[in-house]
Amino acid sequence: DAGVTQSPTHLIKTRGQQVTLRCSPKSGHDTVSWYQQALGQGPQFIFQYYEEEERQRGNFPDRFSGHQFPNYSSELNVNALLLGDSALYLCASSFGRGGPPGNEQFFGPGTRLTVL
Amino acid sequence: AQSVTQPDIHITVSEGASLELRCNYSYGATPYLFWYVQSPGQGLQLLLKYFSGDTLVQGIKGFEAEFKRSQSSFNLRKPSVHWSDAAEYFCAVGPFSGGYNKLIFGAGTRLAVHP
């Protein structure tokens, strides 16, 4: 049973460019959350997708957008990249729209984005 | 606002020694609390979680944590550390807001283990 997978593993972009990161949830999961982890910090919640809609959003600008496909996989798009967007982007999947107890989030290995 | 504080940025212990990592949270209701571990180049792995009931919870890899409501703390402990425990540890609180879960993480504690 494959866990949460993310692609690519690493990515280098320049300021002003756009980037798309991809996530496939754990088998049986239908909810995907995205987190940004800057160097030396804990992960920060970006947004969550359920039933192909953005359901909850953290304190991130509109340059960050996403999409969820019918097979529950998800993309994170970041436009007009800034140096400060350099971070590890983590995807987490879970089942259903509810929270704890029982709705554990499983994390992928992340995509390391470097903006030059 | 919900928040998590991990007061120790970096901790070094000797192999075989006991370990306690501190976590304090700020949350208006009964919290759902988690400890995750992150090894270099890896994602986050759940060590243990507290939802309700017994305030001492057991997790994987020999870790345990104790929820103390009066102190707003959820400290992680291990009686004897192994070299393979060297990693970064994150405490998180999971608000149940509007029916959708998200996690709020602390800044993490990096654990180094001396042989």
Interface residues (C-beta under 8 A of the other chain):
Chain A: V4 S33 Y35 G40 Q41 G42 P43 Q44 F45 Q48 Y50 R55 Q56 G58 L90 A92 S94 R97 G98 G99 P100 P101 N103 E104 Q105 F106 F107 G108 P109 G110
Chain B: V4 Q6 Y32 Y36 G41 Q42 G43 L44 Q45 L46 K49 F51 S52 F90 A92 G94 P95 F96 S97 G98 G99 Y100 N101 K102 L103 I104 F105 G106 A107 G108
